[in-house]
Amino acid sequence: MTQLLLVRHAEPLAASAGPGEAGGADPALSARGEEQADRFAKWLAGAPEREDVAEIVTSTMRRARQSAAPSVRLLGTPEPVTVEDLCEFDRGRASYRPVHLRDDADEDWQAIRSGVFPSYVDGPAFTARVTGALDAIAARQEPRATAVVVCHAGVVNTYVTSILGIARPLVFPLHHTSVTRVLISRSGARRVRSVNETQHLAGML
């Protein structure tokens, strides 16, 4: 049985892409986000899974890579494998606003809060790339290994809801650096073990 620990990135700053910047907004972590990433790393270093962590994987987005950095340092694992297909559905957008700065009148935010993708997202294509990427990470692990995957709320939600057969892809509220566990058997059968674990964030929620 292989375990995926799916970790939502820590809290980022708001950001806008500069003039002519092709990649869209790609914010760094806020000070609060850095503390969340440190807390997650310390929790992971003391967790039973520590000895079984085969690799740490992140999306290519800055907020995911920075969230994983303290765990890499504490565990002494190789540098994370970055996977572009684990990027959030807002990749390439001109601006990014973290949840606590979102405007309730914004139509995209209203869609997300109701559990569906914003209108600019190709839902089936996003679901296909996310599930393909995470299934490939699980498939390359040895039995009983754990892969830590630091990615995004939309990625985690879409993978979990596809496993559970839930029609709406974004139904689970996920805190920054929360942990969601998925178990994969040798036959490839997937089982959701937990969603949105926050034991390392005591006093921050």
PAZA-835775 format. One record per atom (N, C-alpha, C): x, y, z; residue in three letters. Coordinates in steps of 0.1 Angstrom, whole numbers, plus 5000, padded with zeros to 4 digits. Example, Ala and Ser with C-alpha at 12.3 -4.5 7.8 and 13.67 -1.06 7.14 Angstrom:
2
513249435078ALA 512349555078ALA 513249675078ALA 512849785071SER 513749895071SER 512950005079SER 
This chain:
205
500949885000MET 500050005000MET 500950125000MET 500750214990THR 501550334989THR 500650454995THR 501250545001GLN 500550665007GLN 500950795000GLN 500050874996LEU 500251004991LEU 499851105002LEU 500751185007LEU 500351295016LEU 500251415008LEU 499051455005LEU 498751574997LEU 498651695006LEU 499551795004VAL 499651905012VAL 499352035005VAL 498352115009ARG 498152245003ARG 499252335007ARG 499752414998HIS 500752515000HIS 500452605012HIS 501452665017ALA 501252765028ALA 500652895022ALA 500252985031GLU 499653115027GLU 500653195019GLU 500253245007PRO 501053324999PRO 500653475000PRO 501453554994LEU 501153704993LEU 500153714981LEU 499553834980ALA 498953874968ALA 499953914958ALA 499653904945ALA 500653934935ALA 500053964921ALA 500654044913SER 500254064900SER 501454044891SER 501253994879ALA 502353974870ALA 502854104864ALA 504154124862GLY 504654244857GLY 504354254842GLY 504554374836PRO 504354394822PRO 505154304814PRO 504454234805GLY 505154134796GLY 505654004803GLY 505253984815GLU 505653864823GLU 504753754818GLU 505353644811ALA 504553544805ALA 503953444814ALA 504553424825GLY 504053314834GLY 502953344843GLY 502453464843GLY 501353504852GLY 501853524866GLY 500953554875ALA 501253584889ALA 501753454896ALA 502853464903ASP 503453354910ASP 504053394923ASP 503153414933PRO 503553484945PRO 504453394954PRO 505253464962ALA 505953394973ALA 505053384985ALA 505553314996LEU 504853305008LEU 504853425016LEU 503753445024SER 503753555034SER 504453515046SER 504653605056ALA 505353565068ALA 504553455075ALA 503253465075ARG 502353365081ARG 502553235074ARG 502653235061GLY 502853115053GLY 504153055056GLY 505253125059GLU 506553075062GLU 506452995076GLU 505653055085GLU 505452985098GLU 504652855096GLU 503652855088GLN 502852735085GLN 503752625079GLN 504652665069ALA 505552565063ALA 506552515073ALA 507052595082ASP 507952545093ASP 507252455102ASP 505952485106ARG 505252395115ARG 504952265108ARG 504552265095PHE 504352135088PHE 505652055088PHE 506752115085ALA 508052045084ALA 508351975098ALA 508152055109LYS 508451995122LYS 507551875125LYS 506251895121TRP 505351785123TRP 505751665115TRP 506051685103LEU 506451575094LEU 507651505099LEU 508651585104ALA 509851525109ALA 509651435121ALA 508551455128GLY 508251375140GLY 507151275138GLY 506551265126ALA 505451175123ALA 505951035120ALA 505150935122PRO 505550795119PRO 505950775104PRO 505350855095GLU 505650845081GLU 507050895077GLU 507750955087ARG 509051015083ARG 509950915077ARG 510050795083GLU 511050695078GLU 510650645064GLU 509350655061ASP 508850605048ASP 508750705037ASP 509150825039VAL 509050935029VAL 510150905018VAL 509650865006ALA 510550824995ALA 510950954987ALA 510051044986GLU 510351164979GLU 509351274983GLU 509751404980ILE 508951514981ILE 508751574967ILE 507451594964VAL 507151644950VAL 506351774952VAL 506551864943THR 505851994943THR 505352024929THR 504452114929SER 504152184916SER 505352274913SER 505352334901THR 506452424897THR 506152564902THR 505052594909MET 504652724913MET 505452754926MET 505852884928ARG 506652924938ARG 506052894952ARG 504852924954ARG 504252904967ARG 504252754971ARG 504252664962ALA 504352514965ALA 505852484968ALA 506752534960ARG 508152504962ARG 508652554976ARG 508252684979GLN 508752744991GLN 508052675003GLN 506852625002SER 506252545013SER 506952415016SER 507552355006ALA 508252225008ALA 509652245013ALA 510252365012ALA 511652385015ALA 512052345029ALA 511252385039PRO 511652345053PRO 511652195055PRO 510652125049SER 510651985051SER 511851915045SER 512251965033VAL 513451905027VAL 514651925036VAL 514752045042ARG 515952075051ARG 515851975063ARG 514751965069LEU 514651885082LEU 514751735079LEU 514151685069LEU 514251545066LEU 515551505059LEU 516251605053GLY 517451575045GLY 517151495032GLY 515951515027THR 515651445014THR 516351515002THR 516451454991PRO 516851524979PRO 515951634976PRO 516451724967GLU 515551834963GLU 514251784957GLU 513151854959PRO 511851804954PRO 511851784939PRO 511051684935VAL 510751674921VAL 509651774918VAL 509751854908THR 508751954904THR 507951894892THR 506651904893VAL 505751854882VAL 504851964878VAL 504952004866GLU 504052114861GLU 502652074861GLU 502251954859ASP 500851914859ASP 500151924872ASP 500951954883LEU 500351974896LEU 500052114899LEU 500352204889CYS 499952344891CYS 498452364892CYS 498152474899GLU 496752504901GLU 496052554888GLU 494752544889PHE 493952584876PHE 494052734873PHE 494552814883ASP 494752954880ASP 496152994875ASP 496952894871ARG 498252914866ARG 498153004853ARG 498953104852GLY 498953194841GLY 498053314842GLY 497253314853ARG 496453434855ARG 497253554858ARG 496753674855ALA 497553794857ALA 497753844871ALA 496853794880SER 496953834894SER 496553714903SER 496953724915TYR 496553614925TYR 496253684938TYR 495153644944ARG 494753694957ARG 494453584966ARG 495153574978PRO 494853464987PRO 493453474993PRO 493053364999VAL 491653345003VAL 491153465012VAL 491953505021HIS 491553605031HIS 491453745024HIS 491853765012LEU 491753885005LEU 490753884993LEU 490053764992ARG 489153754981ARG 487853844983ARG 487353894972ASP 486153974973ASP 484953884970ASP 483953884979ASP 482753794978ASP 481953834965ASP 482153944960ALA 481353984948ALA 482053934935ALA 483253884936ASP 483953824924ASP 483353694920ASP 482953694907GLU 482253574901GLU 483053444902GLU 484353454900ASP 485253344900ASP 485253284915ASP 485353374924TRP 485353334938TRP 484053274942TRP 482953324937GLN 481653274940GLN 481553124935GLN 482053104923ALA 482052964917ALA 482852874926ALA 484052914930ILE 484852824938ILE 484152794951ILE 483552894958ARG 482852874970ARG 481652784969ARG 481152774957SER 479952684955SER 480452544951SER 481752524950GLY 482252394947GLY 482552364932GLY 482552464924VAL 482752434909VAL 483852524904VAL 484352484893PHE 485452564887PHE 484952704882PHE 485852804882PRO 485552924875PRO 485352904860PRO 484652994853SER 484252974840SER 485452964830SER 486653014834TYR 487853004825TYR 488552864826TYR 488052774834VAL 488752654836VAL 488152544827VAL 488952464820ASP 488452344813ASP 488452234824ASP 487352204830GLY 487352114841GLY 487851974837GLY 487351904827PRO 487751774823PRO 489251764821PRO 489851874814ALA 491251874811ALA 492051884824ALA 491651974833PHE 492351994846PHE 492251864854PHE 491151804854THR 490951674862THR 491851564856THR 491951564843ALA 492751454837ALA 494251484840ALA 494751604839ARG 496151624842ARG 496551604856ARG 495651644865VAL 495851624880VAL 495851474883VAL 494851404879THR 494751264883THR 495951184876THR 496251224864GLY 497351154857GLY 498651174864GLY 498951294869ALA 500151334876ALA 500251254889ALA 499251264897LEU 499251204910LEU 499251044909LEU 498550994900ASP 498650844898ASP 500050804894ASP 500650884886ALA 502050844881ALA 503050854893ALA 502850954902ILE 503750964914ILE 503550834923ILE 502250794925ALA 501950684933ALA 502550554927ALA 502450544913ALA 502850424907ALA 504350394907ALA 505150504909ARG 506650484909ARG 507150454923ARG 506250454933GLN 506750434947GLN 506850284950GLN 507750244959GLU 507850114964GLU 506650084974GLU 506349954976PRO 505249924985PRO 505549984999PRO 504550045006ARG 504650095019ARG 505350235019ARG 505750285008ALA 506450415007ALA 505350525008ALA 505850645012THR 505050765013THR 505650875004THR 504850934996ALA 505251044988ALA 504551174993ALA 505351274996VAL 504751405001VAL 504551494989VAL 503351534986VAL 503151614974VAL 502551744978VAL 503351854976VAL 502951984980VAL 502352054968VAL 501052084968CYS 500452144956CYS 499452244960CYS 498152224956HIS 497152334956HIS 495852284960HIS 494952374965ALA 493652324970ALA 492852264958ALA 492852334947GLY 492152274935GLY 492652144931GLY 493952124932VAL 494551994928VAL 494051884938VAL 494251914951VAL 493851814961VAL 492351784960VAL 491551884959ASN 490051864958ASN 489651784946ASN 490251814935THR 489851744923THR 490251604923THR 491351574928TYR 491851434929TYR 490951354939TYR 490651414950VAL 489851344961VAL 488451324956VAL 487851434950THR 486451414946THR 486251314934THR 487351304926SER 487251204915SER 487351064921SER 488051044931ILE 488150914938ILE 486750884944ILE 486250974951LEU 484950954958LEU 483750964950LEU 483851004937GLY 482751004928GLY 481851124931GLY 482351234936ILE 481551354939ILE 481551434926ILE 480351484922ALA 480251554910ALA 480951694911ALA 480751764922ARG 481351894923ARG 482851874927ARG 483751944919PRO 485151914921PRO 485851984933PRO 485252094939LEU 485852174949LEU 485152184962LEU 484652064967VAL 483752074978VAL 484452084992VAL 485752054993PHE 486352045006PHE 487152175009PHE 486752245020PRO 487652355024PRO 488952305029PRO 490052355025LEU 491352305029LEU 492152425034LEU 492752405046HIS 493552505052HIS 494952505046HIS 495652615047HIS 497052615042HIS 497952515050HIS 498652435043THR 499552325048THR 498752215054THR 497452205052SER 496652095056SER 497151965049SER 496851855055VAL 497251725050VAL 496051635046VAL 496051585034THR 495051495029THR 495751365025THR 495251255030ARG 495951125028ARG 495151035018ARG 495850985008VAL 495250884999VAL 496150764998VAL 495450645000LEU 496150525000LEU 495950454986LEU 497050394980ILE 496950334967ILE 497450184969ILE 496650094965SER 496949954966SER 497849914954SER 498449794955ARG 499249744944ARG 498449734931ARG 497149704932SER 496349694920SER 495949834915SER 496249934922GLY 495950074917GLY 494650124923GLY 493950054932ALA 492750104938ALA 493150214948ALA 492350324948ARG 492650434956ARG 491650454967ARG 492050494979ARG 491150514990ARG 491550644997ARG 490550725000VAL 490850845007VAL 490850815022VAL 491950845029ARG 492050805043ARG 491650925052ARG 491951045048SER 491651165056SER 491651285047SER 491051395051VAL 491051525044VAL 491251635054VAL 492151725050ASN 492351855058ASN 492751835072ASN 493751745074GLU 494351735088GLU 495151865091GLU 494951915103THR 495552045107THR 496252035121THR 496651915125GLN 497151895138GLN 498451985141GLN 499152025131HIS 500352105133HIS 500052255133HIS 498852295131LEU 498452435130LEU 497752485143LEU 497852415154ALA 497252465166ALA 497552605169ALA 496552685172GLY 496652825175GLY 496752915163GLY 496752865151MET 496852945139MET 495552945131MET 494652865134LEU 493452855126LEU 492352965131LEU 
